[in-house]
Amino acid sequence: MIDIKKYLTTICILVAILILGTVIVNIFISSLAHIFGLLINILVLSIIIIIIFSTIVTYNVIKDKKVSSSLMKINLKIANLLFNPVIFIASSIGIPKNEIRKIFVKLNNSYIYSNEYNFNSEDILILIPHCIQKNSCKLKVTNKIENCAKCGLCNVSDLVKLKEKTGMNVFIATGGTLARKIIIDNKPKAVIAVACERDLTSGIQDMKHIPVLGVFNKRPNGPCVDTLIDIHEIENAINFLTNKK
Ligand code: SF4
């Protein structure tokens, strides 16, 4: 569940900081050339207008209202630029960083879903975090997912079946570095990445040249232990990227 109010609070604080900063700068530069002060005011005003534009688009996307693909694309670029200051302000006022990350992933996914693709199965790579494997299972599935004995105690067996059914490349990565290496080695045209809010956000920000659909894992046992995935969400993502729906 995405809480847009927390995002709006953070944006209001960011705009307030910008306005306050401009007032202070204006007081200090009153003795300097008039043109310099004017330039600073125009710059800050432009930034505030861009932030307000981005906030309106973000609000509409989160509320599942119709937004054009090109507006979403522009907004995603702005959200990328604003991401670090927004995360900083949110955590400073006690808003969990994951609330902002969820919004970023939603903006990314909505933009991808606003386009049309027609990839072959083998062009798509599915990246799964290692914590999906049952903690007590000793089989080494990170190098080769087929090593899973399909006992059904965790979602790895579902993924093996999905791989057999679709011919999709499915990899289990032990961390962000290995995930990046898998992408570089396999050169996919699209990625379906399953991870927590933090890893998904950094992965999406790293892979700007190809579509990366983010799917959140479920963590009923806390972070990084026996996590779960909704296999239907993965199947829906595959159907969309291969134009089968
Ligand atoms: S489904 Fe596969 S990976 Fe999961 S516990 Fe069973 S054998 Fe291990």
Residues whose N, C-alpha, C, O or C-beta is under 5 A from the ligand:
A	BS01	SF4	Q133 K134 C137 L139 C148 A149 K150 C151 G152 L153 C154 V156 S157
